[in-house]
Protein backbone atom coordinates (compact mmCIF):
# COMPACT_ATOMS: atom_id res chain seq x y z
CA UNK A 1 0.00 0.00 0.00
CA UNK A 2 1.36 3.42 -0.99
CA UNK A 3 0.50 5.42 2.11
CA UNK A 4 1.28 8.72 0.38
CA UNK A 5 -1.77 8.17 -1.82
CA UNK A 6 -3.98 8.43 1.25
CA UNK A 7 -2.37 11.51 2.82
CA UNK A 8 -4.78 14.20 1.72
CA UNK A 9 -3.53 17.12 3.81
CA UNK A 10 -6.84 18.95 3.44
CA UNK A 11 -8.30 16.10 5.50
CA UNK A 12 -5.31 15.06 7.60
CA UNK A 13 -4.37 18.51 8.94
CA UNK A 14 -7.79 19.34 10.49
CA UNK A 15 -8.26 15.74 11.68
CA UNK A 16 -5.03 15.75 13.69
CA UNK A 17 -5.58 19.34 14.79
CA UNK A 18 -9.00 18.52 16.26
CA UNK A 19 -7.72 15.29 17.83
CA UNK A 20 -4.88 17.21 19.48
CA UNK A 21 -7.28 19.75 20.98
CA UNK A 22 -9.60 16.96 22.13
CA UNK A 23 -6.87 15.04 23.94
CA UNK A 24 -5.45 18.22 25.51
CA UNK A 25 -8.79 19.33 26.94
CA UNK A 26 -9.77 15.85 28.15
CA UNK A 27 -6.37 15.40 29.85
CA UNK A 28 -6.84 18.74 31.62
CA UNK A 29 -10.39 18.02 32.75
CA UNK A 30 -10.43 14.26 33.44
CA UNK A 31 -7.19 12.39 32.80
CA UNK A 32 -8.82 9.02 33.50
CA UNK A 33 -10.68 9.26 30.18
CA UNK A 34 -7.72 10.05 27.95
CA UNK A 35 -6.51 6.47 27.36
CA UNK A 36 -9.92 5.42 26.04
CA UNK A 37 -10.10 8.52 23.83
CA UNK A 38 -6.66 7.84 22.36
CA UNK A 39 -7.63 4.20 21.78
CA UNK A 40 -10.76 5.35 19.92
CA UNK A 41 -8.67 7.71 17.79
CA UNK A 42 -6.15 4.99 16.90
CA UNK A 43 -8.92 2.55 15.94
CA UNK A 44 -10.61 5.34 13.99
CA UNK A 45 -7.42 6.09 12.04
CA UNK A 46 -7.11 2.42 11.07
CA UNK A 47 -10.70 2.56 9.80
CA UNK A 48 -9.89 5.77 7.92
CA UNK A 49 -6.94 4.09 6.17
CA UNK A 50 -9.01 1.00 5.37
CA UNK A 51 -12.00 2.86 3.88
CA UNK A 52 -9.74 5.27 1.99
CA UNK A 53 -7.94 2.30 0.39
CA UNK A 54 -11.15 0.56 -0.76
CA UNK A 55 -12.86 1.78 -3.93
CA UNK A 56 -15.94 3.64 -2.64
CA UNK A 57 -18.03 2.34 -5.56
CA UNK A 58 -17.89 -1.14 -4.03
CA UNK A 59 -20.17 -0.07 -1.15
CA UNK A 60 -23.15 0.40 -3.50
CA UNK A 61 -23.38 -3.39 -3.78
CA UNK A 62 -23.94 -3.67 -0.03
CA UNK A 63 -26.60 -0.95 0.28
CA UNK A 64 -29.44 -3.29 1.25
CA UNK A 65 -27.19 -5.20 3.64
CA UNK A 66 -26.25 -1.91 5.33
CA UNK A 67 -29.93 -1.05 5.67
CA UNK A 68 -30.89 -4.40 7.20
CA UNK A 69 -27.94 -4.45 9.59
CA UNK A 70 -28.64 -0.86 10.70
CA UNK A 71 -32.27 -1.70 11.37
CA UNK A 72 -31.26 -4.70 13.50
CA UNK A 73 -28.79 -2.65 15.53
CA UNK A 74 -31.39 0.03 16.26
CA UNK A 75 -33.92 -2.60 17.31
CA UNK A 76 -31.35 -4.15 19.65
CA UNK A 77 -31.02 -0.87 21.55
CA UNK A 78 -34.54 -1.47 22.90
CA UNK A 79 -33.46 -4.84 24.28
CA UNK A 80 -30.75 -3.17 26.39
CA UNK A 81 -31.24 -1.42 29.73
CA UNK A 82 -32.14 2.26 29.79
CA UNK A 83 -29.16 4.59 30.20
CA UNK A 84 -30.22 7.98 31.60
CA UNK A 85 -33.74 7.36 30.34
CA UNK A 86 -32.74 6.50 26.77
CA UNK A 87 -32.45 3.39 24.58
CA UNK A 88 -29.50 4.68 22.56
CA UNK A 89 -26.76 2.17 23.40
CA UNK A 90 -25.93 -1.49 22.99
CA UNK A 91 -23.78 -3.13 25.65
CA UNK A 92 -21.69 -6.15 24.76
CA UNK A 93 -19.32 -7.45 27.44
CA UNK A 94 -17.28 -4.38 28.40
CA UNK A 95 -18.14 -2.47 25.22
CA UNK A 96 -20.93 0.08 24.85
CA UNK A 97 -21.67 1.76 21.53
CA UNK A 98 -24.37 3.95 19.99
CA UNK A 99 -25.78 2.51 16.74
CA UNK A 100 -27.46 5.77 15.63
CA UNK A 101 -23.94 7.28 15.38
CA UNK A 102 -22.07 4.36 13.80
CA UNK A 103 -24.62 3.65 11.04
CA UNK A 104 -24.66 7.23 9.68
CA UNK A 105 -22.32 6.69 6.70
CA UNK A 106 -23.93 3.35 5.85
CA UNK A 107 -27.49 4.66 5.91
CA UNK A 108 -26.31 7.57 3.75
CA UNK A 109 -25.04 5.05 1.18
CA UNK A 110 -28.40 3.29 1.21
CA UNK A 111 -30.27 6.58 0.78
CA UNK A 112 -28.11 7.58 -2.21
CA UNK A 113 -28.46 4.08 -3.69
CA UNK A 114 -32.24 4.48 -3.73
CA UNK A 115 -32.08 7.97 -5.23
CA UNK A 116 -29.74 7.29 -8.13
CA UNK A 117 -31.83 4.32 -9.29
CA UNK A 118 -34.63 6.71 -10.22
CA UNK A 119 -34.70 7.99 -13.79
CA UNK A 120 -36.70 11.17 -13.18
CA UNK A 121 -37.28 13.52 -10.28
CA UNK A 122 -41.01 13.24 -9.85
CA UNK A 123 -42.90 13.12 -6.55
CA UNK A 124 -42.84 9.33 -6.11
CA UNK A 125 -39.05 8.92 -6.56
CA UNK A 126 -38.60 11.86 -4.19
CA UNK A 127 -40.68 10.21 -1.45
CA UNK A 128 -39.55 6.62 -1.99
CA UNK A 129 -36.27 6.83 0.00
CA UNK A 130 -38.07 8.45 2.95
CA UNK A 131 -40.64 5.64 2.88
CA UNK A 132 -37.92 2.98 3.27
CA UNK A 133 -36.09 5.03 5.89
CA UNK A 134 -39.22 5.77 7.93
CA UNK A 135 -38.51 2.85 10.35
CA UNK A 136 -34.99 4.22 10.92
CA UNK A 137 -36.37 7.69 11.66
CA UNK A 138 -38.97 6.34 14.09
CA UNK A 139 -36.54 4.09 15.97
CA UNK A 140 -34.08 6.97 16.47
CA UNK A 141 -36.80 9.46 17.42
CA UNK A 142 -38.31 7.11 20.00
CA UNK A 143 -34.98 6.27 21.70
CA UNK A 144 -35.33 9.33 22.20
CA UNK A 145 -32.51 10.97 20.20
CA UNK A 146 -33.85 14.19 18.73
CA UNK A 147 -30.36 15.49 17.90
CA UNK A 148 -29.42 12.59 15.62
CA UNK A 149 -32.95 12.52 14.19
CA UNK A 150 -32.38 16.09 12.97
CA UNK A 151 -28.92 15.24 11.63
CA UNK A 152 -30.33 12.39 9.54
CA UNK A 153 -33.25 14.45 8.29
CA UNK A 154 -31.21 17.45 7.14
CA UNK A 155 -28.47 15.24 5.68
CA UNK A 156 -30.96 13.45 3.47
CA UNK A 157 -32.62 16.74 2.55
CA UNK A 158 -29.21 18.16 1.50
CA UNK A 159 -28.63 15.11 -0.71
CA UNK A 160 -32.08 15.50 -2.30
CA UNK A 161 -31.31 19.15 -3.07
CA UNK A 162 -27.99 18.18 -4.70
CA UNK A 163 -29.78 15.63 -6.85
CA UNK A 164 -31.81 18.53 -8.21
CA UNK A 165 -35.32 18.01 -6.87
CA UNK A 166 -37.82 20.69 -7.92
CA UNK A 167 -38.14 23.67 -5.56
CA UNK A 168 -41.83 22.91 -5.02
CA UNK A 169 -40.90 19.75 -3.11
CA UNK A 170 -38.65 21.70 -0.75
CA UNK A 171 -41.51 24.12 -0.14
CA UNK A 172 -43.80 21.14 0.54
CA UNK A 173 -41.36 19.81 3.15
CA UNK A 174 -41.14 23.17 4.91
CA UNK A 175 -44.92 23.64 4.96
CA UNK A 176 -45.49 20.04 6.10
CA UNK A 177 -42.95 20.46 8.91
CA UNK A 178 -44.66 23.62 10.13
CA UNK A 179 -48.13 22.07 9.97
CA UNK A 180 -46.90 18.85 11.60
CA UNK A 181 -45.12 20.56 14.50
CA UNK A 182 -48.10 20.29 16.92
CA UNK A 183 -48.17 16.52 16.33
CA UNK A 184 -44.38 16.27 16.79
CA UNK A 185 -44.69 18.34 19.98
CA UNK A 186 -47.07 15.76 21.46
CA UNK A 187 -44.52 12.99 20.80
CA UNK A 188 -41.62 14.82 22.47
CA UNK A 189 -40.47 13.82 25.95
CA UNK A 190 -41.19 16.30 28.74
CA UNK A 191 -37.51 17.23 29.16
CA UNK A 192 -37.28 17.94 25.42
CA UNK A 193 -40.27 20.26 25.61
CA UNK A 194 -38.74 22.03 28.60
CA UNK A 195 -35.46 22.58 26.75
CA UNK A 196 -37.30 24.13 23.81
CA UNK A 197 -39.46 26.35 26.04
CA UNK A 198 -36.45 27.63 28.00
CA UNK A 199 -34.33 28.11 24.89
CA UNK A 200 -35.07 31.82 24.41
CA UNK A 201 -34.69 32.62 28.11
CA UNK A 202 -32.85 29.92 30.09
CA UNK A 203 -33.15 31.99 33.27
CA UNK A 204 -36.86 31.17 33.49
CA UNK A 205 -35.71 27.78 34.84
CA UNK A 206 -32.10 28.40 35.79
CA UNK A 207 -31.78 25.30 38.00
CA UNK A 208 -33.78 23.03 35.72
CA UNK A 209 -34.11 22.94 31.93
CA UNK A 210 -32.08 26.12 31.46
CA UNK A 211 -29.18 25.06 33.70
CA UNK A 212 -27.00 23.46 31.00
CA UNK A 213 -27.27 26.43 28.64
CA UNK A 214 -26.45 28.93 31.39
CA UNK A 215 -23.39 27.01 32.58
CA UNK A 216 -22.10 26.59 29.02
CA UNK A 217 -22.38 30.33 28.34
CA UNK A 218 -20.69 31.13 31.66
CA UNK A 219 -17.81 28.79 30.78
CA UNK A 220 -17.32 30.29 27.31
CA UNK A 221 -17.60 33.86 28.61
CA UNK A 222 -15.10 33.32 31.40
CA UNK A 223 -12.44 32.21 28.91
CA UNK A 224 -12.29 35.63 27.20
CA UNK A 225 -9.56 35.90 24.53
CA UNK A 226 -6.89 33.35 25.49
CA UNK A 227 -8.70 31.29 28.15
CA UNK A 228 -7.95 30.44 31.74
CA UNK A 229 -5.38 27.83 30.70
CA UNK A 230 -5.50 24.05 30.45
CA UNK A 231 -6.50 22.51 33.77
CA UNK A 232 -7.79 25.80 35.15
CA UNK A 233 -11.39 25.73 33.95
CA UNK A 234 -13.55 26.09 37.04
CA UNK A 235 -16.87 25.25 35.38
CA UNK A 236 -15.66 21.84 34.21
CA UNK A 237 -13.35 21.00 37.12
CA UNK A 238 -15.94 21.88 39.75
CA UNK A 239 -18.59 20.00 37.71
CA UNK A 240 -20.87 23.01 37.23
CA UNK A 241 -20.74 22.35 33.49
CA UNK A 242 -22.54 19.06 32.71
CA UNK A 243 -21.15 16.67 30.08
CA UNK A 244 -18.03 18.85 29.85
CA UNK A 245 -16.18 16.17 27.88
CA UNK A 246 -18.97 15.20 25.46
CA UNK A 247 -21.90 17.47 24.53
CA UNK A 248 -20.31 20.59 26.06
CA UNK A 249 -16.66 20.10 25.19
CA UNK A 250 -16.76 23.28 23.08
CA UNK A 251 -17.67 25.22 26.23
CA UNK A 252 -14.71 23.55 28.00
CA UNK A 253 -12.46 24.63 25.13
CA UNK A 254 -13.83 28.16 25.31
CA UNK A 255 -13.18 28.32 29.05
CA UNK A 256 -9.64 26.93 28.99
CA UNK A 257 -8.40 28.13 25.57
CA UNK A 258 -10.64 31.17 25.14
CA UNK A 259 -11.78 32.80 21.89
CA UNK A 260 -8.50 31.75 20.31
CA UNK A 261 -9.21 28.05 21.00
CA UNK A 262 -12.79 28.29 19.77
CA UNK A 263 -11.63 30.09 16.60
CA UNK A 264 -9.00 27.40 15.97
CA UNK A 265 -11.64 24.66 16.28
CA UNK A 266 -13.92 26.42 13.78
CA UNK A 267 -10.97 27.01 11.43
CA UNK A 268 -10.13 23.30 11.43
CA UNK A 269 -13.74 22.44 10.63
CA UNK A 270 -13.74 25.08 7.87
CA UNK A 271 -10.66 23.49 6.26
CA UNK A 272 -12.10 19.97 6.62
CA UNK A 273 -15.51 20.84 5.19
CA UNK A 274 -13.97 22.91 2.40
CA UNK A 275 -11.83 19.96 1.34
CA UNK A 276 -14.86 17.64 1.32
CA UNK A 277 -16.73 20.09 -0.92
CA UNK A 278 -13.75 20.21 -3.31
CA UNK A 279 -13.63 16.40 -3.45
CA UNK A 280 -17.36 16.34 -4.17
CA UNK A 281 -16.95 18.81 -7.04
CA UNK A 282 -14.12 16.71 -8.53
CA UNK A 283 -15.80 13.31 -8.06
CA UNK A 284 -15.97 11.15 -11.18
CA UNK A 285 -19.54 9.91 -10.77
CA UNK A 286 -22.86 10.87 -9.20
CA UNK A 287 -22.52 8.35 -6.41
CA UNK A 288 -19.20 9.85 -5.33
CA UNK A 289 -20.55 13.41 -5.50
CA UNK A 290 -23.61 12.58 -3.40
CA UNK A 291 -21.71 10.44 -0.89
CA UNK A 292 -19.20 13.21 -0.18
CA UNK A 293 -22.05 15.74 0.09
CA UNK A 294 -23.82 13.41 2.52
CA UNK A 295 -20.72 13.15 4.74
CA UNK A 296 -20.26 16.92 4.48
CA UNK A 297 -23.86 17.50 5.58
CA UNK A 298 -23.55 15.09 8.52
CA UNK A 299 -20.47 16.83 9.88
CA UNK A 300 -21.67 20.38 9.11
CA UNK A 301 -25.12 19.95 10.68
CA UNK A 302 -23.76 18.20 13.76
CA UNK A 303 -21.07 20.87 14.28
CA UNK A 304 -23.63 23.63 13.74
CA UNK A 305 -26.09 22.17 16.26
CA UNK A 306 -23.47 21.36 18.90
CA UNK A 307 -21.61 24.68 18.80
CA UNK A 308 -24.97 26.47 18.55
CA UNK A 309 -26.27 24.87 21.75
CA UNK A 310 -22.97 25.65 23.53
CA UNK A 311 -23.40 29.30 22.55
CA UNK A 312 -27.08 29.35 23.52
CA UNK A 313 -28.44 29.92 20.00
CA UNK A 314 -29.83 26.37 19.54
CA UNK A 315 -31.96 24.37 22.03
CA UNK A 316 -29.98 21.86 24.12
CA UNK A 317 -29.93 18.31 22.76
CA UNK A 318 -27.66 15.33 23.27
CA UNK A 319 -25.35 15.56 20.29
CA UNK A 320 -21.55 15.28 20.17
CA UNK A 321 -18.91 17.37 18.41
CA UNK A 322 -17.05 15.31 15.81
CA UNK A 323 -13.38 14.54 16.56
CA UNK A 324 -13.54 16.52 19.79
CA UNK A 325 -16.12 14.94 22.09
CA UNK A 326 -15.24 11.91 24.19
CA UNK A 327 -16.90 8.77 22.86
CA UNK A 328 -15.96 5.98 20.50
CA UNK A 329 -19.18 5.75 18.47
CA UNK A 330 -18.98 9.29 17.12
CA UNK A 331 -15.25 8.94 16.39
CA UNK A 332 -15.71 5.66 14.51
CA UNK A 333 -18.58 7.03 12.42
CA UNK A 334 -16.76 10.17 11.32
CA UNK A 335 -13.53 8.29 10.47
CA UNK A 336 -15.48 5.80 8.33
CA UNK A 337 -17.20 8.67 6.54
CA UNK A 338 -13.96 10.61 6.02
CA UNK A 339 -12.25 7.44 4.79
CA UNK A 340 -14.94 7.10 2.12
CA UNK A 341 -14.45 10.74 1.14
CA UNK A 342 -10.69 10.18 0.92
CA UNK A 343 -11.35 7.18 -1.36
CA UNK A 344 -13.42 9.41 -3.68
CA UNK A 345 -10.53 11.86 -3.84
CA UNK A 346 -7.97 9.09 -4.41
CA UNK A 347 -9.95 7.59 -7.31
CA UNK A 348 -10.20 11.02 -8.94
CA UNK A 349 -6.41 11.54 -8.59
CA UNK A 350 -5.70 8.18 -10.19
CA UNK A 351 -8.10 8.85 -13.08
CA UNK A 352 -6.56 12.29 -13.62
CA UNK A 353 -3.05 10.80 -13.63
CA UNK A 354 -4.05 8.20 -16.21
CA UNK A 355 -5.60 10.86 -18.47
CA UNK A 356 -2.51 13.10 -18.20
CA UNK A 357 -0.17 10.23 -19.11
C-alpha positions in Angstrom: 0.0 0.0 0.0 1.4 3.4 -1.0 0.5 5.4 2.1 1.3 8.7 0.4 -1.8 8.2 -1.8 -4.0 8.4 1.2 -2.4 11.5 2.8 -4.8 14.2 1.7 -3.5 17.1 3.8 -6.8 19.0 3.4 -8.3 16.1 5.5 -5.3 15.1 7.6 -4.4 18.5 8.9 -7.8 19.3 10.5 -8.3 15.7 11.7 -5.0 15.7 13.7 -5.6 19.3 14.8 -9.0 18.5 16.3 -7.7 15.3 17.8 -4.9 17.2 19.5 -7.3 19.7 21.0 -9.6 17.0 22.1 -6.9 15.0 23.9 -5.5 18.2 25.5 -8.8 19.3 26.9 -9.8 15.8 28.1 -6.4 15.4 29.9 -6.8 18.7 31.6 -10.4 18.0 32.8 -10.4 14.3 33.4 -7.2 12.4 32.8 -8.8 9.0 33.5 -10.7 9.3 30.2 -7.7 10.1 27.9 -6.5 6.5 27.4 -9.9 5.4 26.0 -10.1 8.5 23.8 -6.7 7.8 22.4 -7.6 4.2 21.8 -10.8 5.4 19.9 -8.7 7.7 17.8 -6.1 5.0 16.9 -8.9 2.6 15.9 -10.6 5.3 14.0 -7.4 6.1 12.0 -7.1 2.4 11.1 -10.7 2.6 9.8 -9.9 5.8 7.9 -6.9 4.1 6.2 -9.0 1.0 5.4 -12.0 2.9 3.9 -9.7 5.3 2.0 -7.9 2.3 0.4 -11.1 0.6 -0.8 -12.9 1.8 -3.9 -15.9 3.6 -2.6 -18.0 2.3 -5.6 -17.9 -1.1 -4.0 -20.2 -0.1 -1.2 -23.2 0.4 -3.5 -23.4 -3.4 -3.8 -23.9 -3.7 0.0 -26.6 -1.0 0.3 -29.4 -3.3 1.3 -27.2 -5.2 3.6 -26.2 -1.9 5.3 -29.9 -1.1 5.7 -30.9 -4.4 7.2 -27.9 -4.5 9.6 -28.6 -0.9 10.7 -32.3 -1.7 11.4 -31.3 -4.7 13.5 -28.8 -2.6 15.5 -31.4 0.0 16.3 -33.9 -2.6 17.3 -31.4 -4.2 19.7 -31.0 -0.9 21.6 -34.5 -1.5 22.9 -33.5 -4.8 24.3 -30.7 -3.2 26.4 -31.2 -1.4 29.7 -32.1 2.3 29.8 -29.2 4.6 30.2 -30.2 8.0 31.6 -33.7 7.4 30.3 -32.7 6.5 26.8 -32.4 3.4 24.6 -29.5 4.7 22.6 -26.8 2.2 23.4 -25.9 -1.5 23.0 -23.8 -3.1 25.6 -21.7 -6.1 24.8 -19.3 -7.4 27.4 -17.3 -4.4 28.4 -18.1 -2.5 25.2 -20.9 0.1 24.8 -21.7 1.8 21.5 -24.4 4.0 20.0 -25.8 2.5 16.7 -27.5 5.8 15.6 -23.9 7.3 15.4 -22.1 4.4 13.8 -24.6 3.7 11.0 -24.7 7.2 9.7 -22.3 6.7 6.7 -23.9 3.3 5.8 -27.5 4.7 5.9 -26.3 7.6 3.8 -25.0 5.1 1.2 -28.4 3.3 1.2 -30.3 6.6 0.8 -28.1 7.6 -2.2 -28.5 4.1 -3.7 -32.2 4.5 -3.7 -32.1 8.0 -5.2 -29.7 7.3 -8.1 -31.8 4.3 -9.3 -34.6 6.7 -10.2 -34.7 8.0 -13.8 -36.7 11.2 -13.2 -37.3 13.5 -10.3 -41.0 13.2 -9.8 -42.9 13.1 -6.6 -42.8 9.3 -6.1 -39.0 8.9 -6.6 -38.6 11.9 -4.2 -40.7 10.2 -1.5 -39.5 6.6 -2.0 -36.3 6.8 0.0 -38.1 8.5 2.9 -40.6 5.6 2.9 -37.9 3.0 3.3 -36.1 5.0 5.9 -39.2 5.8 7.9 -38.5 2.9 10.4 -35.0 4.2 10.9 -36.4 7.7 11.7 -39.0 6.3 14.1 -36.5 4.1 16.0 -34.1 7.0 16.5 -36.8 9.5 17.4 -38.3 7.1 20.0 -35.0 6.3 21.7 -35.3 9.3 22.2 -32.5 11.0 20.2 -33.9 14.2 18.7 -30.4 15.5 17.9 -29.4 12.6 15.6 -32.9 12.5 14.2 -32.4 16.1 13.0 -28.9 15.2 11.6 -30.3 12.4 9.5 -33.3 14.5 8.3 -31.2 17.5 7.1 -28.5 15.2 5.7 -31.0 13.5 3.5 -32.6 16.7 2.6 -29.2 18.2 1.5 -28.6 15.1 -0.7 -32.1 15.5 -2.3 -31.3 19.1 -3.1 -28.0 18.2 -4.7 -29.8 15.6 -6.9 -31.8 18.5 -8.2 -35.3 18.0 -6.9 -37.8 20.7 -7.9 -38.1 23.7 -5.6 -41.8 22.9 -5.0 -40.9 19.7 -3.1 -38.7 21.7 -0.8 -41.5 24.1 -0.1 -43.8 21.1 0.5 -41.4 19.8 3.1 -41.1 23.2 4.9 -44.9 23.6 5.0 -45.5 20.0 6.1 -42.9 20.5 8.9 -44.7 23.6 10.1 -48.1 22.1 10.0 -46.9 18.9 11.6 -45.1 20.6 14.5 -48.1 20.3 16.9 -48.2 16.5 16.3 -44.4 16.3 16.8 -44.7 18.3 20.0 -47.1 15.8 21.5 -44.5 13.0 20.8 -41.6 14.8 22.5 -40.5 13.8 26.0 -41.2 16.3 28.7 -37.5 17.2 29.2 -37.3 17.9 25.4 -40.3 20.3 25.6 -38.7 22.0 28.6 -35.5 22.6 26.7 -37.3 24.1 23.8 -39.5 26.4 26.0 -36.5 27.6 28.0 -34.3 28.1 24.9 -35.1 31.8 24.4 -34.7 32.6 28.1 -32.8 29.9 30.1 -33.2 32.0 33.3 -36.9 31.2 33.5 -35.7 27.8 34.8 -32.1 28.4 35.8 -31.8 25.3 38.0 -33.8 23.0 35.7 -34.1 22.9 31.9 -32.1 26.1 31.5 -29.2 25.1 33.7 -27.0 23.5 31.0 -27.3 26.4 28.6 -26.4 28.9 31.4 -23.4 27.0 32.6 -22.1 26.6 29.0 -22.4 30.3 28.3 -20.7 31.1 31.7 -17.8 28.8 30.8 -17.3 30.3 27.3 -17.6 33.9 28.6 -15.1 33.3 31.4 -12.4 32.2 28.9 -12.3 35.6 27.2 -9.6 35.9 24.5 -6.9 33.3 25.5 -8.7 31.3 28.1 -7.9 30.4 31.7 -5.4 27.8 30.7 -5.5 24.0 30.4 -6.5 22.5 33.8 -7.8 25.8 35.1 -11.4 25.7 33.9 -13.6 26.1 37.0 -16.9 25.2 35.4 -15.7 21.8 34.2 -13.3 21.0 37.1 -15.9 21.9 39.7 -18.6 20.0 37.7 -20.9 23.0 37.2 -20.7 22.3 33.5 -22.5 19.1 32.7 -21.2 16.7 30.1 -18.0 18.9 29.9 -16.2 16.2 27.9 -19.0 15.2 25.5 -21.9 17.5 24.5 -20.3 20.6 26.1 -16.7 20.1 25.2 -16.8 23.3 23.1 -17.7 25.2 26.2 -14.7 23.5 28.0 -12.5 24.6 25.1 -13.8 28.2 25.3 -13.2 28.3 29.0 -9.6 26.9 29.0 -8.4 28.1 25.6 -10.6 31.2 25.1 -11.8 32.8 21.9 -8.5 31.8 20.3 -9.2 28.1 21.0 -12.8 28.3 19.8 -11.6 30.1 16.6 -9.0 27.4 16.0 -11.6 24.7 16.3 -13.9 26.4 13.8 -11.0 27.0 11.4 -10.1 23.3 11.4 -13.7 22.4 10.6 -13.7 25.1 7.9 -10.7 23.5 6.3 -12.1 20.0 6.6 -15.5 20.8 5.2 -14.0 22.9 2.4 -11.8 20.0 1.3 -14.9 17.6 1.3 -16.7 20.1 -0.9 -13.7 20.2 -3.3 -13.6 16.4 -3.4 -17.4 16.3 -4.2 -16.9 18.8 -7.0 -14.1 16.7 -8.5 -15.8 13.3 -8.1 -16.0 11.2 -11.2 -19.5 9.9 -10.8 -22.9 10.9 -9.2 -22.5 8.3 -6.4 -19.2 9.8 -5.3 -20.6 13.4 -5.5 -23.6 12.6 -3.4 -21.7 10.4 -0.9 -19.2 13.2 -0.2 -22.0 15.7 0.1 -23.8 13.4 2.5 -20.7 13.1 4.7 -20.3 16.9 4.5 -23.9 17.5 5.6 -23.6 15.1 8.5 -20.5 16.8 9.9 -21.7 20.4 9.1 -25.1 20.0 10.7 -23.8 18.2 13.8 -21.1 20.9 14.3 -23.6 23.6 13.7 -26.1 22.2 16.3 -23.5 21.4 18.9 -21.6 24.7 18.8 -25.0 26.5 18.6 -26.3 24.9 21.7 -23.0 25.7 23.5 -23.4 29.3 22.5 -27.1 29.3 23.5 -28.4 29.9 20.0 -29.8 26.4 19.5 -32.0 24.4 22.0 -30.0 21.9 24.1 -29.9 18.3 22.8 -27.7 15.3 23.3 -25.3 15.6 20.3 -21.6 15.3 20.2 -18.9 17.4 18.4 -17.1 15.3 15.8 -13.4 14.5 16.6 -13.5 16.5 19.8 -16.1 14.9 22.1 -15.2 11.9 24.2 -16.9 8.8 22.9 -16.0 6.0 20.5 -19.2 5.8 18.5 -19.0 9.3 17.1 -15.3 8.9 16.4 -15.7 5.7 14.5 -18.6 7.0 12.4 -16.8 10.2 11.3 -13.5 8.3 10.5 -15.5 5.8 8.3 -17.2 8.7 6.5 -14.0 10.6 6.0 -12.3 7.4 4.8 -14.9 7.1 2.1 -14.5 10.7 1.1 -10.7 10.2 0.9 -11.4 7.2 -1.4 -13.4 9.4 -3.7 -10.5 11.9 -3.8 -8.0 9.1 -4.4 -10.0 7.6 -7.3 -10.2 11.0 -8.9 -6.4 11.5 -8.6 -5.7 8.2 -10.2 -8.1 8.8 -13.1 -6.6 12.3 -13.6 -3.1 10.8 -13.6 -4.0 8.2 -16.2 -5.6 10.9 -18.5 -2.5 13.1 -18.2 -0.2 10.2 -19.1 
